[in-house]
């Protein structure tokens, strides 16, 4: 996936600028983005502030870590279950 040239914090600031009364077309032209990109950002980050966005990132990272831990434990469990089932 292509990396955005704007960080999430910058995106939130751009969305706030439009929320404060700037026109979408002018803001898109100012930052060099397309209108569909702006509306996609608004759908994803609309209504968030920078602190909420940081917390969301922390939760996503923690969730990914927990999923990896579960996957590893499930593999170990299945391997041990195979060993137990093979005993006569």
N, CA, C and O of each residue as an XYZ file, in Angstrom:
352
protein
N       0.840     -1.174      0.000
C       0.000      0.000      0.000
C       0.887      1.240      0.000
O       1.893      1.296      0.708
N       0.510      2.222     -0.793
C       1.289      3.435     -0.896
C       1.171      4.243      0.397
O       0.091      4.383      0.971
N       2.310      4.767      0.834
C       2.339      5.555      2.058
C       1.916      6.983      1.745
O       2.357      7.562      0.753
N       1.079      7.536      2.573
C       0.610      8.903      2.401
C       1.722      9.882      2.729
O       2.557      9.619      3.594
N       1.730     11.009      2.038
C       2.747     12.005      2.363
C       2.338     12.846      3.561
O       3.121     13.654      4.059
N       1.107     12.652      4.022
C       0.622     13.366      5.188
C       0.461     12.394      6.340
O      -0.038     11.283      6.159
N       0.884     12.812      7.526
C       0.685     11.980      8.710
C      -0.777     12.100      9.144
O      -1.509     12.973      8.677
N      -1.177     11.224     10.028
C      -2.553     11.259     10.498
C      -2.861     12.568     11.214
O      -3.966     13.098     11.101
N      -1.882     13.086     11.951
C      -2.084     14.359     12.649
C      -2.314     15.496     11.654
O      -3.164     16.359     11.874
N      -1.547     15.491     10.555
C      -1.726     16.513      9.527
C      -3.093     16.379      8.866
O      -3.741     17.379      8.560
N      -3.523     15.152      8.648
C      -4.833     14.917      8.037
C      -5.935     15.474      8.929
O      -6.864     16.121      8.444
N      -5.833     15.224     10.235
C      -6.841     15.730     11.169
C      -6.859     17.255     11.131
O      -7.930     17.861     11.172
N      -5.688     17.880     11.053
C      -5.632     19.349     10.982
C      -6.267     19.874      9.695
O      -6.945     20.901      9.717
N      -6.057     19.183      8.581
C      -6.672     19.584      7.317
C      -8.190     19.479      7.426
O      -8.909     20.371      6.977
N      -8.676     18.397      8.019
C     -10.119     18.223      8.188
C     -10.702     19.301      9.089
O     -11.807     19.788      8.848
N      -9.970     19.670     10.115
C     -10.444     20.740     11.009
C     -10.505     22.075     10.288
O     -11.398     22.885     10.537
N      -9.548     22.302      9.390
C      -9.530     23.550      8.632
C     -10.816     23.699      7.820
O     -11.399     24.781      7.763
N     -11.251     22.608      7.196
C     -12.502     22.644      6.442
C     -13.681     22.758      7.398
O     -14.659     23.444      7.099
N     -13.597     22.101      8.531
C     -14.658     22.194      9.522
C     -14.817     23.593     10.087
O     -15.897     23.962     10.547
N     -13.744     24.374     10.054
C     -13.787     25.740     10.571
C     -14.370     26.715      9.555
O     -14.580     27.886      9.872
N     -14.633     26.247      8.342
C     -15.284     27.116      7.381
C     -14.594     27.263      6.042
O     -15.126     27.928      5.153
N     -13.432     26.668      5.868
C     -12.748     26.753      4.577
C     -13.480     25.873      3.562
O     -14.124     24.889      3.925
N     -13.371     26.242      2.304
C     -14.028     25.458      1.256
C     -13.186     24.234      0.925
O     -11.956     24.277      0.955
N     -13.873     23.145      0.611
C     -13.204     21.882      0.336
C     -12.297     22.010     -0.883
O     -11.146     21.575     -0.846
N     -12.796     22.594     -1.943
C     -12.025     22.699     -3.181
C     -10.743     23.499     -2.958
O      -9.672     23.103     -3.417
N     -10.856     24.616     -2.257
C      -9.683     25.451     -2.008
C      -8.673     24.744     -1.109
O      -7.466     24.837     -1.335
N      -9.158     24.045     -0.102
C      -8.274     23.322      0.800
C      -7.559     22.187      0.062
O      -6.365     21.967      0.268
N      -8.276     21.477     -0.783
C      -7.665     20.399     -1.567
C      -6.581     20.949     -2.484
O      -5.510     20.357     -2.614
N      -6.857     22.058     -3.104
C      -5.870     22.679     -3.986
C      -4.650     23.146     -3.187
O      -3.513     22.999     -3.636
N      -4.893     23.700     -2.019
C      -3.813     24.201     -1.159
C      -2.849     23.085     -0.750
O      -1.634     23.283     -0.739
N      -3.395     21.911     -0.415
C      -2.566     20.812      0.060
C      -2.220     19.794     -1.022
O      -1.489     18.840     -0.758
N      -2.730     19.983     -2.227
C      -2.394     19.092     -3.332
C      -3.014     17.718     -3.230
O      -2.377     16.715     -3.551
N      -4.256     17.669     -2.782
C      -4.971     16.396     -2.683
C      -6.234     16.482     -3.532
O      -6.694     17.574     -3.864
N      -6.788     15.336     -3.877
C      -8.030     15.322     -4.642
C      -9.229     15.346     -3.691
O      -9.113     15.027     -2.508
N     -10.358     15.727     -4.231
C     -11.573     15.737     -3.397
C     -11.947     14.350     -2.902
O     -12.326     14.208     -1.740
N     -11.856     13.304     -3.752
C     -12.157     11.967     -3.222
C     -11.236     11.564     -2.061
O     -11.669     10.885     -1.129
N      -9.968     11.984     -2.121
C      -9.054     11.708     -1.019
C      -9.524     12.412      0.238
O      -9.533     11.826      1.320
N      -9.915     13.674      0.094
C     -10.411     14.424      1.253
C     -11.610     13.722      1.875
O     -11.670     13.556      3.093
N     -12.562     13.308      1.049
C     -13.768     12.676      1.592
C     -13.467     11.302      2.189
O     -14.131     10.882      3.137
N     -12.472     10.597      1.643
C     -12.058      9.320      2.241
C     -11.438      9.563      3.613
O     -11.695      8.824      4.564
N     -10.617     10.615      3.702
C     -10.035     10.975      4.996
C     -11.130     11.345      5.987
O     -11.085     10.954      7.153
N     -12.111     12.102      5.512
C     -13.185     12.535      6.409
C     -13.977     11.336      6.913
O     -14.397     11.305      8.069
N     -14.181     10.343      6.036
C     -14.895      9.142      6.468
C     -14.095      8.357      7.505
O     -14.664      7.761      8.419
N     -12.773      8.363      7.355
C     -11.929      7.590      8.261
C     -11.600      8.333      9.550
O     -11.634      7.744     10.630
N     -11.280      9.628      9.447
C     -10.794     10.381     10.598
C     -11.754     11.469     11.069
O     -11.420     12.222     11.985
N     -12.917     11.569     10.477
C     -13.840     12.642     10.818
C     -14.253     12.613     12.281
O     -14.585     11.556     12.818
N     -14.234     13.763     12.918
C     -14.653     13.873     14.305
C     -13.585     13.517     15.323
O     -13.837     13.580     16.526
N     -12.391     13.144     14.862
C     -11.321     12.790     15.792
C     -10.416     13.995     16.032
O     -10.262     14.866     15.176
N      -9.829     14.015     17.216
C      -8.758     14.975     17.427
C      -7.447     14.186     17.534
O      -7.452     12.955     17.486
N      -6.351     14.889     17.676
C      -5.036     14.252     17.628
C      -4.860     13.258     18.769
O      -4.270     12.196     18.571
N      -5.360     13.581     19.960
C      -5.229     12.665     21.099
C      -6.000     11.375     20.872
O      -5.509     10.292     21.188
N      -7.193     11.486     20.330
C      -7.981     10.291     20.035
C      -7.299      9.445     18.972
O      -7.334      8.216     19.032
N      -6.683     10.099     18.004
C      -5.989      9.378     16.951
C      -4.780      8.619     17.506
O      -4.533      7.476     17.122
N      -4.041      9.246     18.395
C      -2.902      8.567     19.031
C      -3.375      7.366     19.848
O      -2.756      6.304     19.812
N      -4.463      7.536     20.575
C      -5.010      6.432     21.372
C      -5.469      5.292     20.468
O      -5.271      4.122     20.796
N      -6.082      5.627     19.333
C      -6.513      4.617     18.378
C      -5.316      3.828     17.863
O      -5.384      2.603     17.762
N      -4.232      4.506     17.540
C      -3.021      3.836     17.070
C      -2.467      2.901     18.143
O      -2.059      1.779     17.843
N      -2.452      3.364     19.396
C      -1.971      2.526     20.496
C      -2.832      1.269     20.636
O      -2.307      0.170     20.817
N      -4.132      1.431     20.552
C      -5.039      0.284     20.680
C      -4.874     -0.688     19.521
O      -4.923     -1.903     19.717
N      -4.677     -0.161     18.311
C      -4.468     -1.027     17.154
C      -3.171     -1.827     17.304
O      -3.125     -3.011     16.969
N      -2.120     -1.176     17.808
C      -0.850     -1.877     18.012
C      -0.998     -2.956     19.077
O      -0.485     -4.063     18.918
N      -1.700     -2.634     20.166
C      -1.919     -3.616     21.227
C      -2.750     -4.785     20.718
O      -2.471     -5.939     21.044
N      -3.764     -4.492     19.923
C      -4.610     -5.538     19.364
C      -3.807     -6.461     18.451
O      -3.986     -7.678     18.492
N      -2.926     -5.894     17.628
C      -2.094     -6.710     16.745
C      -1.172     -7.613     17.558
O      -0.970     -8.776     17.207
N      -0.616     -7.082     18.644
C       0.263     -7.865     19.517
C      -0.500     -9.027     20.147
O       0.000    -10.151     20.195
N      -1.704     -8.755     20.627
C      -2.510     -9.808     21.244
C      -2.912    -10.873     20.228
O      -2.952    -12.057     20.561
N      -3.207    -10.473     19.010
C      -3.548    -11.446     17.962
C      -2.367    -12.358     17.655
O      -2.539    -13.563     17.467
N      -1.151    -11.777     17.603
C       0.044    -12.602     17.371
C       0.249    -13.582     18.513
O       0.568    -14.750     18.288
N       0.062    -13.102     19.754
C       0.225    -13.981     20.909
C      -0.772    -15.128     20.861
O      -0.418    -16.273     21.142
N      -2.006    -14.829     20.510
C      -3.036    -15.869     20.437
C      -2.690    -16.884     19.351
O      -2.836    -18.089     19.557
N      -2.236    -16.405     18.206
C      -1.895    -17.309     17.109
C      -0.769    -18.255     17.516
O      -0.825    -19.446     17.211
N       0.257    -17.738     18.206
C       1.360    -18.576     18.666
C       0.872    -19.614     19.674
O       1.249    -20.783     19.601
N       0.034    -19.183     20.613
C      -0.483    -20.118     21.616
C      -1.388    -21.174     20.985
O      -1.384    -22.328     21.413
N      -2.153    -20.795     19.987
C      -3.017    -21.756     19.304
C      -2.174    -22.811     18.581
O      -2.528    -23.990     18.577
N      -1.061    -22.391     17.971
C      -0.180    -23.353     17.313
C       0.416    -24.332     18.320
O       0.455    -25.536     18.069
N       0.876    -23.822     19.450
C       1.444    -24.682     20.486
C       0.374    -25.634     21.018
O       0.646    -26.817     21.223
N      -0.818    -25.135     21.238
C      -1.916    -25.973     21.738
C      -2.224    -27.096     20.754
O      -2.381    -28.251     21.150
N      -2.309    -26.756     19.480
C      -2.616    -27.784     18.480
C      -1.495    -28.813     18.389
O      -1.765    -30.003     18.226
N      -0.255    -28.377     18.489
C       0.864    -29.316     18.448
C       0.813    -30.249     19.647
O       1.006    -31.456     19.495
N       0.562    -29.722     20.820
C       0.459    -30.563     22.023
C      -0.742    -31.493     21.940
O      -0.672    -32.637     22.392
N      -1.821    -31.025     21.380
C      -3.007    -31.876     21.234
C      -2.725    -33.035     20.282
O      -3.204    -34.147     20.507
N      -1.958    -32.790     19.227
C      -1.577    -33.868     18.304
C      -0.715    -34.912     19.015
O      -0.871    -36.109     18.774
N       0.199    -34.464     19.895
C       1.059    -35.386     20.627
C       0.213    -36.229     21.572
O       0.422    -37.437     21.677
N      -0.729    -35.614     22.253
C      -1.592    -36.346     23.198
C      -2.458    -37.352     22.445
O      -2.644    -38.475     22.916
N      -2.980    -36.977     21.307
C      -3.853    -37.881     20.532
C      -3.097    -39.067     19.957
O      -3.706    -40.111     19.726
N      -1.811    -38.955     19.720
C      -1.028    -40.040     19.117
C      -0.668    -41.138     20.120
O      -0.375    -42.262     19.712
N      -0.685    -40.841     21.404
C      -0.309    -41.845     22.402
C      -1.318    -42.971     22.392
O      -2.526    -42.744     22.338
N      -0.791    -44.225     22.445
C      -1.705    -45.397     22.433
C      -2.434    -45.615     23.716
O      -3.221    -46.555     23.827
